[in-house]
Amino acid sequence: MSDDDRDEPDLEHDDEPDEPEAEAAPEGHRGGLSFFAGFALGALLGVGAALLFAPARGAVTRKRLRRRLRSLRADAAGRLGDARDAAEREFRRQRRRLRRHLPER
């Protein structure tokens, strides 16, 4: 950079932008969405590869998949129920805590 370049004002970087900048999504939101999309894509590719390289006949593989999906669904339902119960317990606990700190009506 020459001395002449340093003396001229930088017109490319105004203090006031001409147009308002669009607000970007929060970083955590984009990261979570990207993770989920990558996870879903990986799962689909994995299922496709497993079906292509499965050693059993199609009917047998489908039966095993149905059995496994039922097991996963039951496991997910159980975990969801546990999470719901924990959330309800925490809600009740926080409500009791809040009532102790609020004045009586």
ROMINU-444330 format. One record per atom (N, C-alpha, C, O): x, y, z; atom name; residue in one letter. Coordinates in steps of 0.1 Angstrom, whole numbers. Each point is the difference from the previous one (the first is absolute). Layout:
+-------+-------+-------+------+------+
:     x :     y :     z : site : code :
+-------+-------+-------+------+------+
:     X :     Y :     Z :   CA :    A :
...
+-------+-------+-------+------+------+
This chain:
+-------+-------+-------+------+------+
:     x :     y :     z : site : code :
+-------+-------+-------+------+------+
:     8 :   -12 :     0 :    N :    M :
:    -8 :    12 :     0 :   CA :    M :
:     9 :    12 :     0 :    C :    M :
:     9 :     1 :     8 :    O :    M :
:   -12 :     8 :   -17 :    N :    S :
:     9 :    12 :    -1 :   CA :    S :
:    -6 :    11 :    10 :    C :    S :
:   -11 :    -1 :     5 :    O :    S :
:    20 :    12 :    -3 :    N :    D :
:    -5 :    11 :     9 :   CA :    D :
:   -12 :     7 :    -6 :    C :    D :
:    -8 :     4 :     8 :    O :    D :
:     7 :    -4 :   -21 :    N :    D :
:   -12 :     7 :    -6 :   CA :    D :
:   -13 :    -7 :     3 :    C :    D :
:   -10 :     6 :     2 :    O :    D :
:    11 :   -20 :    -2 :    N :    D :
:   -12 :    -8 :     3 :   CA :    D :
:    -5 :     2 :    15 :    C :    D :
:   -12 :     0 :     3 :    O :    D :
:    22 :     3 :     6 :    N :    R :
:    -4 :     1 :    14 :   CA :    R :
:    -7 :    14 :     3 :    C :    R :
:    -8 :     1 :     9 :    O :    R :
:    11 :     9 :   -17 :    N :    D :
:    -5 :    13 :     2 :   CA :    D :
:   -15 :     1 :    -5 :    C :    D :
:    -7 :     9 :     5 :    O :    D :
:     3 :   -17 :   -14 :    N :    E :
:   -13 :     0 :    -5 :   CA :    E :
:   -10 :    -7 :     9 :    C :    E :
:     3 :   -10 :     6 :    O :    E :
:   -15 :    16 :    -4 :    N :    P :
:   -10 :    -6 :     9 :   CA :    P :
:    -4 :   -14 :    -6 :    C :    P :
:    -1 :    -1 :   -12 :    O :    P :
:    -2 :    -8 :    20 :    N :    D :
:    -5 :   -13 :    -4 :   CA :    D :
:   -15 :     1 :    -3 :    C :    D :
:    -8 :     0 :     9 :    O :    D :
:     4 :     1 :   -22 :    N :    L :
:   -14 :     2 :    -3 :   CA :    L :
:    -8 :   -13 :     0 :    C :    L :
:   -12 :     0 :     0 :    O :    L :
:    19 :   -11 :     0 :    N :    E :
:    -7 :   -13 :     0 :   CA :    E :
:    -6 :    -3 :    14 :    C :    E :
:    -9 :    -8 :     0 :    O :    E :
:    14 :    13 :    10 :    N :    H :
:    -4 :    -3 :    14 :   CA :    H :
:    -6 :    12 :     6 :    C :    H :
:     6 :     6 :     9 :    O :    H :
:   -19 :    -2 :   -13 :    N :    D :
:    -6 :    11 :     7 :   CA :    D :
:    -5 :    -3 :    14 :    C :    D :
:    -1 :   -12 :     3 :    O :    D :
:     0 :    22 :     5 :    N :    D :
:    -5 :    -2 :    13 :   CA :    D :
:   -15 :    -4 :     0 :    C :    D :
:    -4 :    -8 :     9 :    O :    D :
:    -3 :    13 :   -18 :    N :    E :
:   -15 :    -3 :    -1 :   CA :    E :
:    -2 :    -9 :   -12 :    C :    E :
:     3 :     4 :   -11 :    O :    E :
:    -9 :   -16 :    13 :    N :    P :
:    -3 :    -8 :   -12 :   CA :    P :
:   -11 :     5 :    -8 :    C :    P :
:    -9 :     7 :     6 :    O :    P :
:     9 :    -9 :   -19 :    N :    D :
:   -10 :     5 :    -9 :   CA :    D :
:   -13 :    -8 :     2 :    C :    D :
:   -11 :     6 :     0 :    O :    D :
:    12 :   -19 :     3 :    N :    E :
:   -12 :    -8 :     2 :   CA :    E :
:     1 :    -7 :    13 :    C :    E :
:    11 :    -4 :     4 :    O :    E :
:   -22 :     2 :     3 :    N :    P :
:     1 :    -8 :    12 :   CA :    P :
:     4 :   -14 :    -2 :    C :    P :
:    -4 :    -6 :   -10 :    O :    P :
:    12 :     1 :    19 :    N :    E :
:     4 :   -14 :    -1 :   CA :    E :
:   -11 :    -9 :     5 :    C :    E :
:    -6 :     2 :    10 :    O :    E :
:     5 :   -13 :   -17 :    N :    A :
:   -10 :   -10 :     4 :   CA :    A :
:     5 :    -7 :    13 :    C :    A :
:    12 :    -3 :     1 :    O :    A :
:   -21 :     0 :     8 :    N :    E :
:     5 :    -6 :    12 :   CA :    E :
:     2 :   -15 :    -3 :    C :    E :
:    -8 :    -7 :    -6 :    O :    E :
:    19 :     2 :    11 :    N :    A :
:     4 :   -14 :    -2 :   CA :    A :
:    -7 :    -8 :    11 :    C :    A :
:    -2 :     5 :    11 :    O :    A :
:     0 :   -18 :   -14 :    N :    A :
:    -5 :    -9 :    10 :   CA :    A :
:    10 :    -2 :    11 :    C :    A :
:    12 :     1 :    -3 :    O :    A :
:   -16 :    -3 :    15 :    N :    P :
:    10 :    -2 :    11 :   CA :    P :
:     9 :   -12 :    -3 :    C :    P :
:    -4 :    -9 :    -6 :    O :    P :
:    16 :    11 :    10 :    N :    E :
:    10 :   -11 :    -4 :   CA :    E :
:    -4 :   -13 :     5 :    C :    E :
:     2 :   -10 :    -7 :    O :    E :
:    -7 :     9 :    19 :    N :    G :
:    -4 :   -13 :     5 :   CA :    G :
:   -11 :    -7 :    -8 :    C :    G :
:     0 :   -12 :    -2 :    O :    G :
:    -9 :    20 :    -3 :    N :    H :
:   -11 :    -5 :    -8 :   CA :    H :
:     5 :    -6 :   -13 :    C :    H :
:    -4 :   -11 :    -3 :    O :    H :
:    12 :    18 :    -4 :    N :    R :
:     6 :    -5 :   -12 :   CA :    R :
:     8 :   -12 :     2 :    C :    R :
:    -1 :   -10 :    -8 :    O :    R :
:     9 :     9 :    19 :    N :    G :
:     8 :   -11 :     2 :   CA :    G :
:    -8 :   -12 :     3 :    C :    G :
:     3 :   -11 :    -4 :    O :    G :
:   -14 :    12 :    12 :    N :    G :
:    -9 :   -11 :     3 :   CA :    G :
:    -7 :    -5 :   -12 :    C :    G :
:    -1 :   -12 :    -2 :    O :    G :
:    -3 :    21 :    -7 :    N :    L :
:    -7 :    -4 :   -12 :   CA :    L :
:    10 :    -7 :    -9 :    C :    L :
:    -4 :   -10 :    -6 :    O :    L :
:    16 :    15 :     5 :    N :    S :
:    10 :    -7 :    -9 :   CA :    S :
:     3 :   -14 :     6 :    C :    S :
:     1 :    -9 :    -8 :    O :    S :
:     0 :     8 :    21 :    N :    F :
:     3 :   -13 :     6 :   CA :    F :
:   -11 :   -10 :    -3 :    C :    F :
:     2 :   -11 :    -5 :    O :    F :
:   -15 :    16 :     6 :    N :    F :
:   -11 :    -9 :    -2 :   CA :    F :
:    -1 :    -4 :   -15 :    C :    F :
:    -3 :   -12 :    -3 :    O :    F :
:     5 :    21 :    -6 :    N :    A :
:     0 :    -3 :   -14 :   CA :    A :
:    11 :   -10 :    -3 :    C :    A :
:    -2 :   -10 :    -8 :    O :    A :
:    14 :    12 :    13 :    N :    G :
:    11 :   -10 :    -2 :   CA :    G :
:    -3 :   -13 :     6 :    C :    G :
:     3 :   -11 :    -6 :    O :    G :
:    -9 :    11 :    18 :    N :    F :
:    -4 :   -13 :     6 :   CA :    F :
:   -10 :    -7 :    -8 :    C :    F :
:     1 :   -12 :    -2 :    O :    F :
:   -11 :    19 :    -3 :    N :    A :
:   -11 :    -7 :    -8 :   CA :    A :
:     6 :    -5 :   -13 :    C :    A :
:    -4 :   -11 :    -4 :    O :    A :
:    12 :    19 :    -2 :    N :    L :
:     6 :    -5 :   -13 :   CA :    L :
:     9 :   -12 :     3 :    C :    L :
:    -1 :   -10 :    -8 :    O :    L :
:     9 :    10 :    18 :    N :    G :
:     8 :   -12 :     3 :   CA :    G :
:    -8 :   -12 :     3 :    C :    G :
:     3 :   -11 :    -4 :    O :    G :
:   -14 :    13 :    12 :    N :    A :
:    -9 :   -11 :     3 :   CA :    A :
:    -6 :    -6 :   -13 :    C :    A :
:    -1 :   -12 :    -2 :    O :    A :
:    -4 :    20 :    -7 :    N :    L :
:    -6 :    -5 :   -13 :   CA :    L :
:    11 :    -7 :    -8 :    C :    L :
:    -3 :   -10 :    -6 :    O :    L :
:    15 :    16 :     5 :    N :    L :
:    10 :    -7 :    -7 :   CA :    L :
:     4 :   -14 :     6 :    C :    L :
:     2 :    -9 :    -7 :    O :    L :
:    -2 :     9 :    20 :    N :    G :
:     3 :   -12 :     7 :   CA :    G :
:   -10 :   -11 :    -2 :    C :    G :
:     3 :   -12 :    -2 :    O :    G :
:   -16 :    16 :     2 :    N :    V :
:   -11 :   -10 :    -2 :   CA :    V :
:     1 :    -5 :   -15 :    C :    V :
:    -1 :   -12 :    -2 :    O :    V :
:     4 :    21 :    -7 :    N :    G :
:     1 :    -4 :   -14 :   CA :    G :
:    11 :   -10 :    -2 :    C :    G :
:    -1 :   -10 :    -7 :    O :    G :
:    13 :    13 :    13 :    N :    A :
:    12 :    -9 :    -1 :   CA :    A :
:    -3 :   -13 :     6 :    C :    A :
:     3 :   -11 :    -5 :    O :    A :
:   -10 :    11 :    17 :    N :    A :
:    -3 :   -12 :     7 :   CA :    A :
:    -9 :    -9 :    -9 :    C :    A :
:     1 :   -12 :     0 :    O :    A :
:   -11 :    18 :    -6 :    N :    L :
:    -9 :    -8 :    -8 :   CA :    L :
:     7 :    -5 :   -13 :    C :    L :
:    -3 :   -11 :    -4 :    O :    L :
:    12 :    18 :    -1 :    N :    L :
:     7 :    -4 :   -12 :   CA :    L :
:    10 :   -12 :     3 :    C :    L :
:     1 :    -9 :    -8 :    O :    L :
:     5 :     9 :    20 :    N :    F :
:    10 :   -10 :     3 :   CA :    F :
:    -6 :   -10 :    10 :    C :    F :
:     8 :    -8 :     5 :    O :    F :
:   -21 :     8 :    -3 :    N :    A :
:    -5 :   -10 :    10 :   CA :    A :
:     1 :   -14 :    -5 :    C :    A :
:    -2 :    -3 :   -12 :    O :    A :
:     7 :    -6 :    20 :    N :    P :
:     2 :   -14 :    -4 :   CA :    P :
:   -13 :    -8 :    -1 :    C :    P :
:     0 :   -11 :    -6 :    O :    P :
:   -11 :    16 :    12 :    N :    A :
:   -13 :    -8 :     0 :   CA :    A :
:    -8 :     4 :   -12 :    C :    A :
:     2 :    11 :    -6 :    O :    A :
:   -13 :   -19 :     3 :    N :    R :
:    -9 :     3 :   -10 :   CA :    R :
:    -8 :    12 :     4 :    C :    R :
:    -1 :     4 :    11 :    O :    R :
:    -6 :     3 :   -21 :    N :    G :
:    -8 :    12 :     3 :   CA :    G :
:   -10 :    -2 :    10 :    C :    G :
:    -2 :     9 :     9 :    O :    G :
:    -6 :   -20 :    -9 :    N :    A :
:   -11 :    -2 :     9 :   CA :    A :
:     6 :    -1 :    14 :    C :    A :
:    -6 :     5 :    10 :    O :    A :
:    17 :   -13 :    -8 :    N :    V :
:     6 :    -2 :    13 :   CA :    V :
:     5 :    14 :     5 :    C :    V :
:    -2 :     3 :    12 :    O :    V :
:     8 :     4 :   -21 :    N :    T :
:     6 :    13 :     5 :   CA :    T :
:   -11 :    10 :     4 :    C :    T :
:     1 :     7 :    10 :    O :    T :
:   -12 :    -7 :   -18 :    N :    R :
:   -11 :     9 :     4 :   CA :    R :
:    -7 :    -4 :    13 :    C :    R :
:    -3 :     8 :     8 :    O :    R :
:     3 :   -21 :    -5 :    N :    K :
:    -6 :    -5 :    12 :   CA :    K :
:     9 :     4 :    12 :    C :    K :
:    -5 :     5 :    10 :    O :    K :
:    18 :    -6 :   -12 :    N :    R :
:    10 :     4 :    10 :   CA :    R :
:    -1 :    15 :     3 :    C :    R :
:     0 :     5 :    11 :    O :    R :
:    -1 :     3 :   -22 :    N :    L :
:    -2 :    14 :     1 :   CA :    L :
:   -12 :     4 :     7 :    C :    L :
:     0 :     9 :     9 :    O :    L :
:   -12 :   -15 :   -12 :    N :    R :
:   -12 :     3 :     7 :   CA :    R :
:     2 :    -3 :    15 :    C :    R :
:    -5 :     8 :     9 :    O :    R :
:    11 :   -19 :    -5 :    N :    R :
:     2 :    -4 :    14 :   CA :    R :
:     9 :    10 :     7 :    C :    R :
:    -3 :     5 :    11 :    O :    R :
:    13 :    -1 :   -18 :    N :    R :
:     9 :    10 :     6 :   CA :    R :
:    -6 :    14 :     1 :    C :    R :
:     2 :     7 :    10 :    O :    R :
:   -10 :    -3 :   -20 :    N :    L :
:    -7 :    13 :     1 :   CA :    L :
:   -10 :     0 :    11 :    C :    L :
:    -2 :    10 :     7 :    O :    L :
:    -5 :   -21 :    -5 :    N :    R :
:   -10 :    -1 :    12 :   CA :    R :
:     8 :     1 :    13 :    C :    R :
:    -5 :     7 :     9 :    O :    R :
:    16 :   -13 :    -8 :    N :    S :
:     8 :     1 :    12 :   CA :    S :
:     5 :    14 :     2 :    C :    S :
:    -1 :     5 :    11 :    O :    S :
:     6 :     1 :   -21 :    N :    L :
:     4 :    14 :     1 :   CA :    L :
:   -11 :     9 :     4 :    C :    L :
:     1 :    10 :     8 :    O :    L :
:   -13 :   -12 :   -14 :    N :    R :
:   -11 :     8 :     3 :   CA :    R :
:    -5 :    -1 :    14 :    C :    R :
:    -3 :    10 :     7 :    O :    R :
:     3 :   -22 :    -2 :    N :    A :
:    -3 :    -3 :    14 :   CA :    A :
:    10 :     7 :    10 :    C :    A :
:    -3 :     6 :    10 :    O :    A :
:    16 :    -7 :   -14 :    N :    D :
:    11 :     6 :     8 :   CA :    D :
:    -2 :    15 :     0 :    C :    D :
:     1 :     7 :    10 :    O :    D :
:    -4 :    -1 :   -22 :    N :    A :
:    -1 :    14 :    -1 :   CA :    A :
:   -13 :     5 :     8 :    C :    A :
:     1 :    10 :     7 :    O :    A :
:   -12 :   -18 :    -7 :    N :    A :
:   -12 :     4 :     7 :   CA :    A :
:     3 :    -1 :    15 :    C :    A :
:    -4 :     9 :     8 :    O :    A :
:    12 :   -19 :    -3 :    N :    G :
:     4 :     0 :    14 :   CA :    G :
:     8 :    11 :     4 :    C :    G :
:    -2 :     6 :    11 :    O :    G :
:    12 :    -2 :   -19 :    N :    R :
:     9 :    11 :     3 :   CA :    R :
:    -8 :    13 :     0 :    C :    R :
:     2 :     9 :     8 :    O :    R :
:   -11 :    -7 :   -17 :    N :    L :
:    -8 :    12 :    -1 :   CA :    L :
:    -9 :     1 :    12 :    C :    L :
:    -2 :    11 :     6 :    O :    L :
:    -4 :   -22 :    -2 :    N :    G :
:    -8 :     0 :    13 :   CA :    G :
:     8 :     3 :    12 :    C :    G :
:    -4 :     8 :     8 :    O :    G :
:    17 :   -13 :    -7 :    N :    D :
:     8 :     3 :    11 :   CA :    D :
:     4 :    15 :     0 :    C :    D :
:     0 :     7 :    10 :    O :    D :
:     3 :    -1 :   -22 :    N :    A :
:     3 :    14 :    -1 :   CA :    A :
:   -12 :     8 :     4 :    C :    A :
:     1 :    11 :     6 :    O :    A :
:   -13 :   -15 :   -11 :    N :    R :
:   -12 :     8 :     4 :   CA :    R :
:    -3 :    -1 :    15 :    C :    R :
:    -3 :    11 :     6 :    O :    R :
:     5 :   -22 :     0 :    N :    D :
:    -1 :    -1 :    15 :   CA :    D :
:    10 :     9 :     7 :    C :    D :
:    -4 :     6 :    10 :    O :    D :
:    16 :    -6 :   -15 :    N :    A :
:    10 :     8 :     7 :   CA :    A :
:    -3 :    15 :    -2 :    C :    A :
:     2 :     8 :     9 :    O :    A :
:    -7 :    -4 :   -21 :    N :    A :
:    -4 :    14 :    -2 :   CA :    A :
:   -12 :     4 :     9 :    C :    A :
:     0 :    11 :     5 :    O :    A :
:    -9 :   -20 :    -4 :    N :    E :
:   -12 :     3 :     9 :   CA :    E :
:     5 :     1 :    14 :    C :    E :
:    -5 :     9 :     8 :    O :    E :
:    14 :   -17 :    -3 :    N :    R :
:     5 :     1 :    14 :   CA :    R :
:     7 :    13 :     2 :    C :    R :
:    -2 :     7 :    10 :    O :    R :
:    10 :    -3 :   -20 :    N :    E :
:     8 :    12 :     1 :   CA :    E :
:   -10 :    12 :     0 :    C :    E :
:     2 :    10 :     7 :    O :    E :
:   -12 :   -11 :   -16 :    N :    F :
:   -10 :    11 :     0 :   CA :    F :
:    -7 :     2 :    14 :    C :    F :
:    -1 :    11 :     5 :    O :    F :
:    -3 :   -22 :     1 :    N :    R :
:    -6 :     0 :    13 :   CA :    R :
:     9 :     6 :    10 :    C :    R :
:    -4 :     8 :     9 :    O :    R :
:    17 :   -12 :    -9 :    N :    R :
:    10 :     4 :     9 :   CA :    R :
:     2 :    15 :    -1 :    C :    R :
:     1 :     8 :    10 :    O :    R :
:     0 :    -3 :   -23 :    N :    Q :
:     2 :    14 :    -2 :   CA :    Q :
:   -12 :     9 :     4 :    C :    Q :
:     1 :    11 :     5 :    O :    Q :
:   -13 :   -17 :    -7 :    N :    R :
:   -12 :     7 :     4 :   CA :    R :
:    -1 :     1 :    15 :    C :    R :
:    -4 :    11 :     5 :    O :    R :
:     7 :   -21 :     2 :    N :    R :
:     0 :     1 :    15 :   CA :    R :
:    11 :    10 :     5 :    C :    R :
:    -3 :     8 :     9 :    O :    R :
:    14 :    -8 :   -16 :    N :    R :
:    11 :     9 :     4 :   CA :    R :
:    -5 :    15 :    -3 :    C :    R :
:     3 :     9 :     9 :    O :    R :
:    -9 :    -7 :   -20 :    N :    L :
:    -5 :    13 :    -3 :   CA :    L :
:   -11 :     5 :    10 :    C :    L :
:     0 :    11 :     4 :    O :    L :
:    -9 :   -20 :    -1 :    N :    R :
:   -11 :     3 :    10 :   CA :    R :
:     6 :     4 :    13 :    C :    R :
:    -6 :     8 :     7 :    O :    R :
:    17 :   -14 :    -3 :    N :    R :
:     6 :     3 :    13 :   CA :    R :
:     5 :    15 :     0 :    C :    R :
:     0 :     6 :    11 :    O :    R :
:     4 :    -1 :   -22 :    N :    H :
:     6 :    13 :    -1 :   CA :    H :
:   -10 :    11 :    -4 :    C :    H :
:     3 :    12 :     1 :    O :    H :
:   -15 :   -16 :    -5 :    N :    L :
:   -10 :    10 :    -3 :   CA :    L :
:    -8 :     4 :    12 :    C :    L :
:    -3 :    -9 :     9 :    O :    L :
:    -1 :    21 :    -7 :    N :    P :
:    -9 :     4 :    11 :   CA :    P :
:   -14 :    -6 :    -1 :    C :    P :
:    -4 :    -3 :   -11 :    O :    P :
:    -2 :     0 :    22 :    N :    E :
:   -14 :    -6 :     0 :   CA :    E :
:    -9 :    11 :    -5 :    C :    E :
:     2 :    12 :     1 :    O :    E :
:   -13 :   -17 :    -8 :    N :    R :
:   -10 :     9 :    -5 :   CA :    R :
:   -11 :     2 :    10 :    C :    R :
:    -9 :     8 :    -3 :    O :    R :
+-------+-------+-------+------+------+
